[in-house]
Amino acid sequence: MTTEVDRKNSSADPLTPDFEADAAAEKHQTLNITTIPGSNDEEFTANSQYGVLAAEAMTTVWSKRDLIIAFVLLWLIQAVNYMQSTATAAFTPFVTSAFAAHSLTATTSVVSSVIAGVTSLGVAKVMDIWGRPQAFTVMLVLMEIGLIMMAKCENVQTYAAAQVFYTVGYNGLSFTSTVFIADMSQLKNRAFAIAYLSSPSVITPWIGGYLSQSMLDHVGFRWGYGIWAFVSLVPTIPLLFIYTYNYRKAKSSGVAPRRESGPATFQSLYYYAVEFDLIGIILFAGGVALFLLPFNLYSFQTLGWRSPMIICMLVFGLVTLVVFAIWERWFAPKQYMPFSTLTDRTVLGACCLSGILFVAFYIWYSFFYSFLLVVDNLDVTKATYVVNVNSCLGSFAALLVGAYVRWNGRFKKSVLFVGVPGLVLSIALMIAFRNPGHVGLIIMCIVFYALASSIVTIGDEMAVLAACTHAHIATVIAMLSVFASIGGAIGSSIATAIWTGVFPVRLAMYLPAENQADVLTIYADISTQLSFPVGSAAREAINHAYADSQRYMLIAGACIQALGIVAVFFWRDLNVKDFKQVKGTVF
């Protein structure tokens, strides 16, 4: 017997994927798991892998109290992680003070970010094959190792390794938490649940900075890292206990999925290599990493983009991604996800929108903080407040968007006609307010941007989640994350290219004769820029150069953001009220 995603209006769109056919196509590839009826006379998602069925078994037997406690703990985990991230950023200058000039420091930061960006692909398969709590535990251990190593590091090599462990673990925890939320919520409520998970960012930016400064003033960064390593365990251990307890409860009651004991060692390794689609993951993760690294490392090369190493990495990255597509389509014994899902127009459109969103954002945002400090003459605290308006208001507005999706059931039109145009408008308006004296109007634009981005980000996640079965939730979220990483890298690179190509040229054009000898120093050092009195000829020239650079960044960001309309246009107009993906006691 099978249970497919119910869709009342599937006949209205000939391009709607046949989930039952996908499940049937995978039947010979899945674990030998006993399918047992669950609550409400339903069955577990047909032909799913062990981790998916274990999650469904857990929600079948746990109580409403356990569900509420799990939601509270996930909120606390996100709150702790957000504050911890703020602290890590604040501690970094103190950790690296002894070896700040060492080139490995910056390079490792780039490499760790790229590794974290593609790790979600593997984590998703771990969650599907071995189980949700198992993947969560691995990510928690990696993050704890990173925090402890950063607390004890005495040289750049230790700090470099710590960055990799911490970044992978931190991003992995965030990713697994999102999958937990998807497992615990009906599709019609999932937009609100996802917004709920990100809601700690309404308050954590204000608390995190204060706590970080207090730790630096009283105990130092080493004890600071140690404190966060301990605090991170406070909400995570109880959550793991709830998952473990309820899985054992499901197992003892005969509801939990069972699989036969593994065969011989070589056969077992081959079996899991096929289940993980190991070759596919290596090809895709390797291709993405090779494609992303040049956008971050080209500035360290003497020849820049003309460097043979940079060119080779780009070419081999693109070729590897093409090989991945060929492998998945014709040769993979078990695809990373059904090829029909991978090429579904809603999934592809949502992934493209995610990439476009991050490209546009990082183009105009990369130098925005410096712009506020120099052009608008804000101090660090006030500039931070302006920047935090986006995350705080956006997280709050996302709750309202989630409630709207719960009531209306649809999200495409709001993204297409309100969200994306709102982003384009808010970015374009800042072009007119890039000169000194318009801080209030800039904040107005940030408010518009936050409201529009809440619609777009929630709609984007709902698009991929509504276009697949419960069996592939983790993998489609991972794909969305990878496209966001690619977009962020490209956007940062474009912003840097505009900055290096415009700012020094305009600076030399506008600076008075007596400051011409200091062009390179002023260009390279924001402290030097701020040292000139407000209203002086040199400061006005610096402001003018900033305004010109920001103008090109904003124009580029607005134009690229407009491409999101095309991506959303290809989505199906899905009604989340027509779907049933999860079972048991869920939100």
C-alpha positions in Angstrom: 0.0 0.0 0.0 1.2 3.5 -0.7 0.4 7.0 0.6 1.1 9.8 -1.9 0.8 13.6 -1.3 -2.8 14.4 -1.7 -3.5 17.1 -4.3 -7.0 18.0 -5.1 -6.3 20.1 -8.2 -3.4 18.1 -9.7 -5.3 17.7 -13.0 -5.3 21.5 -13.5 -1.6 21.5 -14.3 -0.2 18.9 -16.7 3.3 19.6 -15.4 2.5 18.5 -11.9 4.9 15.7 -11.1 3.6 12.2 -10.4 4.9 11.5 -6.9 3.4 8.0 -6.9 5.4 7.1 -10.0 8.5 8.5 -8.5 8.0 6.3 -5.4 7.4 3.2 -7.6 10.6 3.9 -9.6 12.6 4.0 -6.3 11.0 0.9 -4.9 13.8 -1.5 -5.8 16.4 0.9 -4.3 15.0 1.5 -0.8 15.7 -0.2 2.5 14.0 -3.4 3.4 11.7 -1.7 6.0 8.4 -2.9 7.3 5.6 -0.5 6.5 3.2 -0.3 9.4 0.0 1.7 9.5 0.1 4.8 11.6 -2.6 6.9 13.2 -5.8 8.0 11.5 -5.7 4.9 9.3 -2.8 6.3 7.3 0.5 4.7 6.4 4.1 5.9 6.5 5.3 7.6 3.3 5.7 4.8 0.8 9.2 3.6 0.0 11.0 6.2 2.1 14.4 5.7 3.6 14.9 4.7 7.2 15.4 8.2 8.6 12.2 9.5 7.1 10.1 6.6 8.4 11.7 6.9 11.9 10.7 10.5 12.0 7.1 9.6 11.1 7.1 6.8 13.7 8.2 9.2 16.4 5.5 11.8 15.6 3.0 8.9 15.6 3.6 8.0 19.2 4.7 11.1 21.0 2.3 13.4 22.9 1.2 16.9 22.3 3.3 17.9 25.3 6.4 16.4 23.7 5.6 18.3 20.5 5.3 21.6 22.4 8.5 21.0 24.3 10.3 20.2 21.1 9.2 23.5 19.5 10.3 25.5 22.5 13.7 23.7 22.6 14.2 24.4 18.9 13.5 28.1 19.4 16.0 28.2 22.3 18.6 26.4 20.1 18.2 29.0 17.4 18.4 31.8 19.9 21.6 30.4 21.5 23.1 29.8 18.0 22.3 33.4 16.9 23.9 34.9 20.0 26.8 32.5 19.7 27.4 33.6 16.1 27.5 37.2 17.2 30.0 36.4 19.9 32.2 34.4 17.5 32.3 37.4 15.2 33.2 39.7 18.2 35.9 37.4 19.5 37.6 36.8 16.2 39.8 39.9 16.2 41.1 39.0 19.6 41.8 35.4 18.7 43.7 36.4 15.5 45.5 39.3 17.0 48.7 37.3 17.3 48.7 36.0 13.7 46.4 38.5 11.9 48.9 38.9 9.1 49.1 35.2 8.4 47.4 34.6 5.0 46.0 31.3 6.1 43.6 33.0 8.4 41.6 34.7 5.7 41.9 31.7 3.3 40.6 29.3 6.0 37.6 31.5 6.6 36.8 31.3 2.9 37.4 27.5 2.7 35.3 26.8 5.9 32.4 28.8 4.5 32.5 26.9 1.2 32.8 23.6 3.0 29.8 24.5 5.2 27.8 25.6 2.1 28.1 22.1 0.5 28.0 20.0 3.7 24.2 20.2 3.8 24.1 17.9 0.8 25.7 15.1 2.8 23.8 16.0 6.0 20.5 15.7 4.2 21.3 12.1 3.2 22.5 11.2 6.7 19.1 12.5 8.0 17.3 10.4 5.4 19.3 7.2 5.8 20.5 7.0 9.4 18.1 9.4 11.1 17.3 13.0 12.0 18.8 12.9 15.6 21.9 11.1 14.4 22.7 13.9 12.0 21.8 16.5 14.6 24.2 14.9 17.1 27.1 14.8 14.5 26.6 18.5 13.8 26.5 19.4 17.5 29.7 17.5 18.2 31.5 19.3 15.3 30.3 22.7 16.6 31.4 21.8 20.1 34.8 20.7 18.9 35.2 23.9 17.0 34.3 26.1 20.0 36.7 24.2 22.3 39.5 24.4 19.8 39.0 28.1 19.4 39.1 28.5 23.1 42.4 26.6 23.3 44.1 27.6 20.1 47.7 28.9 20.3 48.5 29.1 16.6 47.0 29.7 13.3 46.8 26.0 12.3 44.6 25.2 15.3 42.4 28.2 14.7 42.1 27.3 11.0 40.9 23.8 11.8 38.6 25.1 14.5 36.9 27.5 12.0 36.1 24.6 9.7 34.7 22.4 12.5 32.6 25.3 14.0 31.2 26.6 10.7 30.2 23.2 9.4 28.6 22.3 12.8 26.8 25.6 13.2 25.4 25.6 9.7 24.5 21.9 10.1 22.6 22.6 13.3 20.6 25.3 11.6 19.9 23.0 8.6 18.8 20.0 10.7 16.6 22.3 12.9 14.7 23.4 9.7 14.2 19.7 8.8 12.9 19.0 12.3 10.4 21.8 11.9 9.2 20.4 8.6 8.8 16.9 10.1 6.7 18.4 13.0 4.3 20.6 11.0 1.6 20.2 8.5 2.4 21.9 5.2 -0.4 24.5 5.7 1.2 25.5 9.0 4.9 25.1 7.9 5.3 28.7 6.7 4.4 29.9 10.2 6.6 27.2 11.8 9.6 28.2 9.7 9.1 31.9 10.6 8.8 30.9 14.3 12.2 29.1 14.0 13.8 32.3 12.8 12.0 34.6 15.2 14.8 34.7 17.8 16.7 37.1 15.5 14.1 39.7 16.5 15.9 40.0 19.9 19.2 38.2 19.7 21.2 41.0 17.8 20.6 43.3 20.7 21.4 40.8 23.4 24.3 39.0 21.7 26.4 42.1 21.3 26.0 43.1 25.0 26.9 39.5 26.2 29.9 39.4 23.9 31.3 42.7 25.2 30.6 41.6 28.8 32.5 38.4 28.3 35.5 40.2 26.7 35.6 42.7 29.5 35.4 40.2 32.4 36.6 36.7 31.4 38.2 37.1 28.0 37.5 35.3 24.7 38.8 31.9 25.8 36.3 31.6 28.6 33.8 33.2 26.3 34.1 30.3 23.8 34.0 27.8 26.7 30.8 29.4 28.1 29.1 29.2 24.7 30.3 25.6 24.3 28.5 24.7 27.6 25.4 26.9 26.9 24.9 25.3 23.5 24.3 21.9 25.3 21.5 23.2 27.5 18.7 23.1 24.9 20.2 20.5 22.6 20.6 17.6 25.0 16.9 17.7 26.1 15.8 17.7 22.5 17.9 14.7 21.7 16.4 13.0 24.8 12.9 13.6 23.5 13.7 12.2 20.1 15.5 9.2 21.5 12.8 8.4 24.1 10.0 8.6 21.6 11.8 6.5 19.0 12.3 3.8 21.6 8.7 4.1 22.5 7.7 3.7 18.9 10.1 0.7 18.6 8.7 -1.0 21.7 5.1 -0.5 20.4 5.9 -2.0 17.0 5.4 1.2 15.1 9.1 2.1 14.4 10.6 1.0 11.1 12.8 -2.1 11.1 15.5 -3.0 8.7 17.4 -6.2 8.3 20.9 -6.5 9.8 23.6 -5.4 7.4 25.5 -7.9 5.1 29.3 -8.4 5.0 31.6 -5.4 5.3 32.3 -4.8 1.6 28.6 -5.3 0.6 27.6 -2.9 3.5 30.0 -0.2 2.3 28.7 -0.6 -1.3 25.1 -0.6 -0.1 25.5 2.7 1.8 27.6 4.2 -1.1 24.6 3.6 -3.3 22.0 4.8 -0.7 24.0 8.0 -0.2 24.5 8.4 -3.9 28.1 8.9 -2.9 29.4 9.6 -6.4 26.6 12.1 -7.1 27.3 14.0 -3.8 31.1 14.1 -4.5 30.5 15.4 -8.0 28.0 18.0 -6.9 29.7 19.1 -3.8 33.1 19.1 -5.5 31.7 21.1 -8.5 30.1 23.7 -6.3 33.2 24.0 -4.1 35.4 24.4 -7.2 33.0 27.0 -8.6 32.7 29.0 -5.4 36.3 29.2 -4.3 37.5 31.4 -7.2 34.9 34.1 -6.2 36.6 34.3 -2.8 40.2 33.6 -3.6 40.8 35.6 -6.8 41.8 38.7 -4.8 44.7 36.7 -3.3 46.1 36.0 -6.7 48.5 38.4 -8.4 46.7 38.1 -11.8 43.3 38.1 -10.2 40.7 36.5 -12.5 43.4 35.9 -15.1 45.2 33.5 -12.8 45.5 30.0 -14.3 44.5 28.5 -11.0 41.3 30.6 -10.8 40.4 29.8 -14.5 41.0 26.1 -14.0 38.9 26.0 -10.8 36.0 27.7 -12.6 36.2 25.4 -15.7 36.6 22.2 -13.7 33.8 23.3 -11.4 31.3 23.8 -14.2 32.4 20.6 -16.0 32.0 18.6 -12.8 28.4 20.0 -12.3 27.6 18.9 -15.9 29.0 15.5 -15.2 26.8 15.4 -12.0 23.7 16.0 -14.1 24.7 13.3 -16.6 25.4 10.9 -13.7 22.0 11.6 -12.0 20.0 11.3 -15.2 21.5 8.1 -16.7 24.0 6.3 -14.5 23.2 6.7 -10.8 21.9 3.4 -9.3 20.0 5.5 -6.8 19.6 9.2 -7.5 20.2 11.9 -4.9 16.6 12.8 -5.4 14.2 11.7 -8.1 15.3 13.4 -11.4 11.7 14.6 -11.9 11.9 16.5 -8.6 15.4 17.8 -9.4 14.2 19.2 -12.7 10.7 20.2 -11.5 9.9 23.8 -12.6 8.8 24.8 -9.1 11.9 23.4 -7.4 14.3 24.8 -10.1 12.5 28.2 -10.0 12.7 28.3 -6.2 16.4 27.4 -6.2 17.1 30.0 -8.9 15.2 32.6 -6.8 17.3 31.7 -3.8 20.5 32.3 -5.8 19.2 35.6 -7.3 18.1 36.8 -3.9 21.5 36.3 -2.4 23.4 37.7 -5.5 21.4 40.9 -5.3 21.6 41.2 -1.6 25.4 40.8 -1.3 26.0 43.2 -4.2 24.4 46.2 -2.4 24.9 45.0 1.2 28.6 44.1 1.1 29.8 47.7 1.6 26.6 49.1 3.1 27.9 49.0 6.7 31.0 51.0 5.7 28.8 53.4 3.8 26.8 54.1 7.0 30.0 54.7 9.0 31.6 57.0 6.5 29.0 58.8 4.4 26.3 59.1 7.1 28.9 59.5 9.9 27.1 57.0 12.2 29.0 55.5 15.1 29.4 51.7 15.3 26.4 51.2 17.6 24.0 53.2 15.4 25.2 51.7 12.2 24.7 48.2 13.7 21.1 49.2 14.7 20.4 50.3 11.1 21.8 47.0 9.8 19.8 45.0 12.3 16.5 46.5 11.2 16.5 44.1 8.3 16.9 40.9 10.3 14.7 42.0 13.2 11.8 43.4 11.3 12.1 40.7 8.6 11.8 37.9 11.2 8.8 39.5 12.8 7.1 40.1 9.4 7.7 36.5 8.5 5.4 35.4 11.3 2.6 37.4 9.7 3.4 36.0 6.3 3.3 32.5 7.7 -0.2 33.2 9.2 -1.3 34.5 5.9 -0.2 31.4 4.1 -2.0 29.3 6.8 -5.2 31.2 6.1 -5.0 31.6 2.3 -3.1 28.4 1.4 -1.2 30.0 -1.5 2.0 32.0 -1.8 3.0 32.4 -5.5 1.0 35.5 -6.2 2.2 37.3 -3.1 5.8 36.6 -4.0 5.3 37.4 -7.7 3.3 40.6 -7.3 4.4 41.9 -3.9 7.6 40.3 -2.6 10.0 40.5 -5.5 8.7 43.9 -6.8 9.0 45.2 -3.2 12.7 44.1 -3.1 13.4 45.8 -6.4 11.7 49.0 -5.3 13.4 49.2 -1.9 16.9 48.7 -3.5 16.2 51.2 -6.3 14.9 53.8 -3.9 18.3 53.8 -2.0 19.9 55.0 -5.2 18.3 58.4 -4.6 19.3 58.4 -0.9 23.0 57.5 -1.2 24.3 60.9 -0.3 24.8 62.3 3.2 21.9 63.4 5.3 19.3 60.7 4.3 19.7 58.2 7.1 15.9 58.3 7.9 15.0 57.6 4.3 17.6 54.8 4.1 16.0 53.2 7.1 12.6 53.5 5.4 14.1 51.6 2.4 15.5 48.9 4.8 12.0 48.6 6.3 10.5 48.1 2.9 13.2 45.6 2.1 12.6 43.6 5.3 8.9 43.4 4.7 9.3 42.3 1.1 12.1 39.8 1.9 9.9 38.1 4.5 7.4 37.3 1.8 10.0 36.1 -0.6 12.0 33.9 1.7 9.0 32.2 3.2 7.4 31.7 -0.2 10.7 30.4 -1.6 11.0 27.7 1.1 7.4 26.8 0.8 7.7 26.3 -2.9 10.4 23.6 -2.7 8.6 21.9 0.3 5.3 21.8 -1.5 6.8 20.4 -4.7 8.1 17.2 -3.1 7.1 14.3 -0.9 8.1 14.1 2.8 10.7 11.6 1.7 12.7 14.3 0.0 12.3 17.3 2.3 15.8 17.3 3.6 17.4 17.1 0.1 15.4 19.9 -1.4 16.2 22.2 1.5 19.8 21.3 1.0 19.6 22.2 -2.7 18.0 25.5 -1.7 20.9 26.2 0.7 23.5 25.4 -1.9 22.0 27.8 -4.4 22.0 30.5 -1.7 25.7 29.9 -1.1 26.5 30.1 -4.8 24.5 33.4 -5.0 26.2 34.9 -2.0 29.6 34.1 -3.4 28.8 35.6 -6.8 27.2 38.7 -5.2 30.2 39.4 -2.9 32.5 39.0 -5.9 30.5 41.5 -8.0 30.4 44.0 -5.1 34.2 43.7 -4.7 34.7 44.1 -8.5 32.6 47.3 -8.5 34.3 48.6 -5.4 37.8 48.0 -6.7 36.9 49.3 -10.1 35.0 52.5 -9.1 36.0 53.7 -5.6 39.8 54.3 -6.1 39.3 55.9 -9.5 36.6 58.3 -8.2 38.6 58.9 -5.1 41.6 60.1 -7.1 39.2 62.2 -9.3 37.5 64.0 -6.3 40.3 64.4 -3.7 42.0 67.8 -3.5 45.6 68.1 -4.7 47.1 68.0 -1.2 45.6 64.6 -0.5 46.4 62.9 -3.9 49.5 61.2 -2.5 47.3 59.4 0.1 44.8 57.9 -2.3 45.9 54.3 -1.8 46.0 54.7 2.0 42.6 56.3 2.1 41.2 53.6 -0.2 42.5 50.7 1.9 41.8 51.9 5.4 38.4 52.9 6.8 40.0 54.4 9.9 41.9 56.8 7.6 38.6 57.7 5.9 36.9 58.5 9.2 39.9 60.6 10.4 39.0 63.4 8.0 36.6 65.9 9.6 33.0 66.0 8.4 32.6 68.8 5.9 36.3 69.0 4.9 37.2 68.8 1.2 38.8 65.4 1.6 35.8 63.9 3.5 33.4 65.3 0.9 35.5 63.7 -1.8 35.5 60.3 0.1 31.7 60.6 0.5 31.3 61.3 -3.2 33.4 58.3 -4.2 31.3 56.1 -1.8 28.1 57.4 -3.3 29.3 56.7 -6.9 30.3 53.1 -5.9 27.1 52.5 -4.0 25.1 53.8 -7.0 26.5 51.1 -9.3 26.0 48.4 -6.6 22.4 49.4 -6.1 21.7 49.5 -9.8 23.3 46.1 -10.3 21.4 44.7 -7.2 18.0 46.0 -8.4 18.5 44.7 -11.9 19.5 41.2 -10.8 16.8 41.1 -8.2 14.2 41.8 -11.0 15.2 38.5 -12.5 13.5 36.9 -9.6 10.1 37.7 -11.3 11.0 35.3 -14.1 12.0 32.5 -11.6 8.7 32.9 -9.7 6.7 32.9 -12.9 7.6 29.3 -13.5 6.3 28.1 -10.1 3.0 26.2 -10.0 0.3 28.0 -8.0 0.2 25.4 -5.3 -2.3 25.4 -2.5 -0.7 24.0 0.7 -4.2 23.2 2.1 -4.4 20.5 -0.6 -1.3 18.6 0.7 -0.8 16.1 3.4 2.9 15.2 3.9 3.3 14.3 7.6 1.4 12.2 10.0 0.9 11.7 13.8 0.9 14.5 16.3 2.1 17.5 14.5 1.5 21.3 14.4 
